[in-house]
Amino acid sequence: MNPMPMSAAELGIDFQLFRTVCAFASGKGGVGKTTLTGNSAVKTAAQGVPTLGIDINGQGNLRRELGYDIGDQGAGFLDSMKNGTPLVPIKNVRPNLDVVVGGPKTRELSQLFMVLAQEQGPYAAFLRLAQCLQPLLKDYRVTFIDAPPENPNLLMMCLCAARWLIAPVKCDVCSLEDALTDIANAFKAARQVNPLLELLGVVHFGSPNGATGIHDEVVEETRKHLGAHAHVFDSAIHLSVKTAKRCRERGLSARELADAKLPNDRDLGAASLALAEAHDKLTVEIMRRMKMRLEQAA
């Protein structure tokens, strides 16, 4: 019997290759992970950056953000993970944007994790996503993972396949206290397997536009739970219910909706453009900070 792998190197994983892989992750659902994944991916792709999106959610809601068909409902994703073979994205969801599709079949990843942990050991389980993602990384300049909420094992899989954690939070008590505590614990655990994992920053999501007082509270709570030097992005994504709903109905990013200027969307007024600008600024900030941190680490 082959000994159980006890390191990433024994599984052939080189974390240096994951230098531009970002995981939008939280210990709580409904804090904007899927919306941020979709809008960031569309923005980078539109700038000519080869981009990969990965949807690990059982609902497969990234398809609503990007307007593609649910396809195999995550069956291909599950097969790759079962077999330890490269993930197979659908191509050209947008120019320069491919997506690994999630959906109901990815719910079986929880059971797969337990089987892998029992039969091949914890490293094989935690690093299976990294193992299946690594062969694709040469084709993309940035990868965004939409991590599943409230599933510690799958969250660990995502963090062990990423260089950067981006943690969205809302201003409610559950998000600021419980979710930040949960993601802090997950981050510490994942660092035992993936020592290059770093908190790129926290995103303030879903407060009224211009709520600077609330943003200051988010900064304070973030540093209380994640450390005094934890970064909170200056660009917050404000609450715009009608615009966000229309984006999902159309399968468009906030920027695409604003630029389309469809007759039926005139009722959105300036709200559409304001949300598009917020997402654009955040994505630019994410990419600049990632570049800066990589240069500092070199």
N, C-alpha and C positions, 0 to 999 in steps of 0.2 A: 504494500500500500504506500502510495506517495505521501510524504509528510505534508501537513497543512501549511500553506504559505503564511509567513509571519511578518511580511513586509510588502510594500508596494513593488519594490524592485524584483522580488520573487515572482510577481505576477506580470512582470514586463512593463510596469507603469513608470513613466518619467514625468514627474510633476512639472518639470520645466516646460513641457509642451502645452500646459494648460494655462499659460500666462495671460490669456485674454478671455478666459471662461468666467462668466459672472452668474451667480445664482441669486435670483430674487427669492428670498426666503424669510419666513416668520413662523413663530409658534402659534399663530392665530390665522384663521381664514377671514376673507372679506376685507383685507387691508390694502388691496391694490396690486398684488403680485402679477396677476395675469395681464391687467391693463398696462402696467409698466413694462412687462416683457414685450407685449405687442407693439406698443408705441416706440420703445427704444429700438426694437428690431427694424421697424419700418424706417425710422429716422436714419440709422446707420446704413441700411441698404440703399436708401435714396441718395446718400452721399457717396455711393460707389464702393462701400465697404462690404466685401463678401461676409454675409451674416448667417448664422445658424440659430434657430429657435428650437427649444426642446420643451414639450408639454408633457409633464408627468402627472397630470391631474386626471382623475377618473371621469370627471365631467367633460374633459377635453375642451374647456372654454376658450383656449387660445384661438380656436377656429372662429369663434364669434368675433374676436377682436380683428381677425385678419380675413375673414370671409371665405375660407376654404371649406370644402365638404368634409364631413367627419371621416369619410373613407373607411378604413378597416377597423375603426374604433380602438386603435392602439394595439391591434393584434400583432402587427409587424414589430412594434417596439418590444412587446412581451417576448416574441420569438427570439429576437436578438439577445435580449437579456437572459433568457433561458439557456441559449447556446453559447453565450459569451462571444458573439460575432459582432462585427461593426453595425451600428445603427444605420437604418436606411431612411433618409429624409425624403419627403416629397419636394420636388424641385420647382423653383421659380414661382413660389407663392407671390412674390414680387420680384422684379429684377434684383439680383444679388441677395435674395432671401430664400433660404430653404428651411423646412420645418420638419422635425420629428414629431409625428402626430400622436397625441394622447387620446384618451377615451376610456370607456368602461373596462376594456381588457387590461388596462394598466393597473386596475385595482388588484389584480392577481400578483402584482410585484411584491406585495406584503408577504404573501405566502412563499413566494420564491426566495425572498430574503431569509426567511426562517429555514428553508431547506438548505440553502447555500451555507448558512452559518453552522448548521448541524453537520453537514456532510463534508464541507471544505474549510470550515473555520471562519471566524469573524472577519478577517481581512478580505477573504474572497467575497463575502457578502457586502461589506461596506464599499468595496472598490469595483463592484461589477459594472456600475454605470461608467466609471472612469475607464474601465477595460474596453467597454463597447464604444465609448466616445473617442478615445485616443486616436484610432486610425483616421478619423474624419478631420482632425484639427488642422492638418496641413492645408485644407481647402478653404478655411475660413479665417478671417482676421478678428472676428469677435463672435462669441457664443453667449446666448442668454438662456438660462434655465429657469422655467417657471416651476418652482418646487412645490410639492403638495403640502397643505396645512395639516397640522394635528396628526401627523404620522411620523413618530420619531425615527423609525428605521429608514424610511424612504428619505426623510430630511437628511439623515446622515449620509446616505448614498449620494445625494445631490452635493452636499458640502465637501465630500471626499472627491468629487469630480470637478471642483471649481477652484480657481485661484482667489476669487473675490466674492465675498458675501455682501449683498445689498439688502438691507432689512427695512421694508416699509412699515410704518406705524401710523395709526390714527391717534387722536388726542384723548380718546376715552380711557378710563382707568384700566380696563381689561387689556387694552393694547399697550399702554405705556408701562404697566407694571407686569402683568402676567406674560404677555407676549415677549417683552424685552428680556425678562428673566429666562423664559424658555429658550429663546434664540441664543442668549449668552451661554447657557449650559450646553446647547447643541454645538456651538462654536468651539468651546473648550474641548468637548469630546472629539469632534472631527479633527482638531489640530493634532491629536495623538496619532492619527492615521495619516493626515495630510498636513505636514508641518508648514507648507507654504501658504495655506489658507489665511486670508487677511480680511478683516472688516474694511470694505472700501468706504461704506458710509450708510447712514440711515436716511430714509426718505419720509418726510412728513406728507401724509396723504389724507385728503378728504375733509379738510377744514374749510371754512369760508375764505374766499379770495381776500388777500391782504390782512389775514389774521396774525399780525406780527406778535402779539402777546401770547397767543397759543403756540406759535412756532418757538418762542423763547422757552416755553414750558416743555416742549418736546426736546429741545436741546438739553435742558437741565435734567430731565428724567433719563434721557439716553446716557448721559455721562455718569449718572448715578448707578445705572445698571450695567453699562458696558465699559466704563472706565473714563477717567478724566479727559483722555485725549481722543475719545471716540468722535468720529467726524459725522456731522449732520449736514447734508447737502443744503446749500442756500436756496435752491430751487424747490419749492413745495408744489405739489399737485393739488389744486384746490377743488372743492366740491362744485360740480356743475351737472346736476342730475339729468336734466333734459338732453344736454349735449352728449354725455356719456351713454345714455340710452340710445340715442340716435346713431352713435358710432357703432354700437353692437348690432343694431338693426341693419345697418348698411354694410357691416363687415369692413369698416374703414378706421384707420387711426384718426386721432384728433386733427392732425395736420392734413390728412387726405380729405377729411370732411370739410374743413375750413376752406381748402383750396378748390374743392369741387363746386362750391357755391350753387348747390342744387336748388331749384325753385321751391321745393317742398321744405327746405331747411331755412328759409328766410326768417322764420319765427325765432330762430336761435340768436339772431342779431350778433352782437359783439362777443357773446359768450363762447361761441365756437372758436373764434380766433384767439381769445384769451387762453382757453384750455390748450389749444395747439401750441401757442408760444411757451406755455409752462412746460409741456412735455419736451419741446425742442431744447429749451434751456437746460432741463435736467439731463437729457441725454448727452448734450455737449459737456456738461459738468462731469458726468460719469466718465466719459471717454478721456477728458483732460486729466482727471484725477488718476485714472488707471495708468495713463502714460507717465505721469509724474512719479507715481509710486514705483513703477517698473524701472524708471531711470535711477531713482534713489537706491533701489535694491541691486542695481547692476554693479 
